[in-house]
Amino acid sequence: MTAIPDWWRRPRKISVVVDNPSWVLPFAEDLVARIEAGGDRAVLCRDHDAITEGAVAFYLGCVKITPPGVLARNRKNIVVHASNLPDGKGFSPLTWQILEGLDDIPLCLLEAVDAVDAGPVVYRETLHYEGHELIGELRDVLGRAQADLCLRYLAEAAPPEGEPQAGEGFVYGRRRPADSRLDPEKPLAEQFDLLRTVDNDNYPAFFELRGHRYRIAIEKMDGEDG
């Protein structure tokens, strides 16, 4: 029988880290509340300086590389990443895969190491979409699933160990405003997956025609008359 280390016994000190003004913040705040309701102590950290010594640090939606000295503050450092690692490391994996036409999106909970998205994978799950969801709905499914995986990790009787990733895989690049460009010569149906993934406020869809640039916003009208 595996001995349970003292640092794994409740109440544990848990950090939930979001290092940018990300859409994931409300889900991180809810995760903190759910961790505390389960008998542990949790705090939301908005930068590396706020992370103190503890049992586990969960990094959600982070864009900055965490220095080794910061990782050393916690016994376990955990990331949740929406791709079939080692494929799809890097930025915006959910968006890139939706653009590839996928509706079933892999989700991995893994240990953070010095290299980005390269640590041992503890859990592998799959998110299921129907193909109509816009960015808010896509994020809602992902945000809830990320939190559930973190809670599943904390519910284990002993610290779960991950499996090393096999192979190098590939890396997704950072998405830029230009990636929201529509082609006015192509049918709307061919570009719907791009429209599904744009953020109307932060990186809206746009197209250029007759010497001018036009912005397009998208929202569902389900249930509306007319």
SVG drawing of the C-alpha trace seen along z (x, -y; Angstrom):
<svg xmlns="http://www.w3.org/2000/svg" viewBox="-41 -52 56 54">
<polyline fill="none" stroke="black" stroke-width="0.4" points="0.0,0.0 1.4,-3.4 2.2,-5.6 0.4,-9.0 2.8,-11.8 2.0,-14.3 1.8,-17.2 -1.1,-15.5 -3.3,-15.4 -6.0,-18.0 -6.1,-20.8 -3.6,-21.3 -2.5,-24.7 -3.5,-25.1 -2.7,-27.9 -4.8,-28.5 -2.8,-30.6 -4.0,-32.8 -1.3,-35.2 -3.3,-37.3 -6.7,-38.9 -8.1,-35.6 -11.6,-34.4 -10.7,-31.5 -10.8,-33.8 -14.4,-33.2 -13.8,-29.4 -10.6,-29.8 -12.5,-31.8 -15.2,-29.0 -12.5,-26.4 -11.0,-28.2 -14.4,-28.2 -15.0,-24.5 -11.5,-23.5 -12.2,-25.4 -15.6,-23.7 -13.8,-20.4 -11.6,-21.1 -8.5,-22.6 -7.1,-26.1 -7.0,-27.8 -6.0,-31.2 -6.2,-32.7 -2.8,-34.0 -2.6,-36.6 1.2,-36.5 4.2,-34.4 5.1,-36.7 1.8,-35.7 2.5,-32.0 3.7,-30.8 4.9,-27.4 2.2,-24.8 1.0,-21.4 -0.3,-22.0 -0.4,-24.9 -2.8,-24.7 -1.9,-26.9 -5.0,-27.7 -4.8,-29.7 -1.3,-31.0 0.8,-32.5 4.1,-33.2 6.8,-30.6 7.0,-29.7 10.6,-29.9 12.0,-26.7 12.3,-28.6 8.6,-29.3 7.8,-25.7 9.9,-24.6 7.5,-26.4 4.9,-23.6 5.1,-19.9 3.1,-19.5 2.5,-21.9 -0.3,-21.1 -1.5,-22.3 -4.6,-21.5 -4.2,-21.6 -6.7,-21.0 -4.8,-18.9 -3.7,-15.3 -0.2,-15.8 2.5,-15.7 0.7,-17.0 -0.7,-20.5 1.5,-22.1 1.5,-25.9 -1.2,-28.5 -4.9,-28.4 -5.2,-24.6 -9.0,-24.6 -9.3,-27.3 -6.8,-25.7 -8.6,-22.3 -12.0,-23.8 -10.5,-25.5 -9.3,-22.0 -12.9,-20.9 -12.8,-18.8 -15.7,-18.5 -14.1,-16.1 -11.2,-17.9 -8.7,-16.0 -8.0,-17.4 -4.9,-16.6 -4.0,-17.2 -0.3,-17.1 2.6,-18.0 4.3,-21.3 8.1,-21.1 10.6,-23.5 9.6,-22.9 6.2,-24.1 3.4,-21.4 6.0,-18.6 5.4,-17.1 3.9,-13.6 0.2,-13.3 -2.0,-12.2 -5.4,-12.2 -6.7,-12.2 -10.3,-13.1 -12.3,-14.3 -14.5,-17.3 -17.5,-16.8 -19.0,-19.7 -21.8,-19.6 -20.4,-22.0 -22.6,-25.0 -21.1,-26.5 -19.7,-30.0 -16.7,-31.1 -18.5,-31.7 -20.1,-28.2 -16.8,-26.6 -15.0,-28.3 -17.8,-27.3 -17.4,-23.6 -13.6,-23.9 -13.5,-26.0 -15.9,-23.6 -13.9,-20.6 -10.6,-22.1 -11.9,-22.7 -13.4,-19.2 -10.1,-17.7 -8.3,-19.7 -10.9,-18.6 -10.5,-15.0 -6.8,-15.3 -7.2,-16.6 -9.7,-13.8 -7.2,-11.1 -6.1,-9.1 -2.5,-9.7 -0.7,-12.1 -1.3,-10.6 1.6,-10.0 1.6,-10.8 2.9,-9.0 5.8,-10.5 4.8,-11.9 6.1,-9.8 7.5,-11.7 8.1,-15.3 4.7,-16.2 4.0,-19.7 3.4,-23.2 0.6,-25.6 1.6,-29.2 0.0,-32.2 -3.1,-33.6 -2.9,-37.1 -5.6,-39.6 -4.9,-38.8 -6.0,-35.3 -9.6,-36.6 -9.6,-37.7 -12.5,-36.4 -12.3,-36.0 -15.2,-37.9 -14.9,-35.6 -15.6,-32.4 -19.0,-31.1 -20.0,-31.9 -20.5,-28.2 -16.8,-27.5 -15.7,-30.1 -18.2,-29.3 -15.6,-27.6 -13.5,-30.8 -16.6,-32.8 -17.3,-30.4 -13.9,-31.1 -13.6,-34.9 -14.1,-37.1 -16.4,-40.0 -14.6,-42.4 -11.0,-41.4 -10.3,-39.9 -13.3,-40.3 -13.8,-38.8 -13.2,-41.2 -12.8,-41.4 -11.4,-43.8 -13.3,-44.8 -13.1,-47.7 -10.3,-49.5 -11.9,-49.3 -11.9,-47.0 -15.1,-45.8 -15.7,-44.3 -18.3,-41.5 -19.8,-40.4 -21.5,-37.1 -24.1,-36.0 -26.9,-33.4 -30.5,-34.4 -32.0,-31.1 -35.5,-31.7 -35.9,-35.1 -38.8,-35.9 -38.3,-37.4"/>
</svg>
